[in-house]
């Protein structure tokens, strides 16, 4: 069993969307058994997003997938409770392949993600990073903390604008390379289509489906990133961060 989270302390990075889409990719494309934990108490945006999506499917007469993965709300109001949650995850080993965790976007001593770090319960943290100096410096500080505590992590460029100079993004990746921070060469384009409903076919960032063909047309870097994360986690070694496409 692997525990993975897309996480960033800066708001609006799309961590919840990435957690949804990665869980769907694992389930509906690779056939993995997945459990999603929504620890973003008390908002539970991911959990209620699923509820809304199910209502949308049913209103259009669309059948839900047979292998729909569960999304569980987890209250993280106390450190003791979160430690129990982390310890209980160990009982799931062998029954699920992946646990995807959507944490609140903060990293202080009282936050849920710190309990996972303390209990060595995270196999990989993936950070969506924009090519902005302030965001990059914040990401660097966060990665250093993870690395010092033995948590594997990797970053990737998010919201890439192809109208911008390529050199801007090359320099950002080089900066992380020089810092010794694992960084993907797959780049996720900034596109409104990832964060809004597709009128003709349900939700693009869906918890009930994942169309590789559609995503390859819209944002091939996202599919390449998910492939890369799976290889990294399942092989247990950093093999290559070169893009597949």
Steps between C-alpha positions, in 0.01 A plus 500: 500500500627844402397829660529800267392862526513797266569779747605864518470765767411778257128527436358455153766259373246238397610233749145370548442480125825306455410261782161435336644447153787283619262274693281473190800424279608222736150352519350536155816477287736273696241298691655561841295481820490848646376666818485880524512678834366855513680644801424860407276544806248665529459603131535150350507646148602172340228298671224745410634529145439126463147540638424774249647297216283199585192724497606633159542147362163388632321808370623411149414132536864393488604180676762520773811286451496163673849550637439845648755570771394611850567851630492523878477811713761506776470739791841634595401710798747332736850355472397185688218428258725550197758259643226238532399563139859455383544181700172359370624548145755226561211254537402571139827372360417225254140612448572824312786595271500876556377743762476855366483768768372854449641712783422860595740745338713575804802344666529579870557274800126454554413406143392152393782460251749529787347189662555308177860622487564405863357152448696455174173433321561694177665327205507809280397864510459669160518879487332710227727802454456809286800670339474795737790600726293522817325168436829331412671620819204383708510161327874469556462559875217246519692235306802544724285425805361188335842380396645559848226282649551224245185562295546448128369782288512634149393824339360588161422818314131582508297756306756523225408761239634412156485867407777569751868463416618138522816622673295612799390143568838347418661732756244401764572129453875563500468691828337202671756264345783705648329482838498120476121486497338223289309675226290370213560601141129456434330838502130553561348776293278760655154443359154596618371169365655314794300698751156523345229258395500371145141559381493215254655224706487568872798616699856532368662474842281205581485259792286268284703474179832576336532529123864458401429598139321820599769590752777432249340753267444756774802457725745219412738606776242397759480144370879483481524626857258237632690225316821630652361513853379140473842379380675695774278364776466141384863449401625660819781677321543818302572368153444786262322831499504531125155553346335209322337729246 
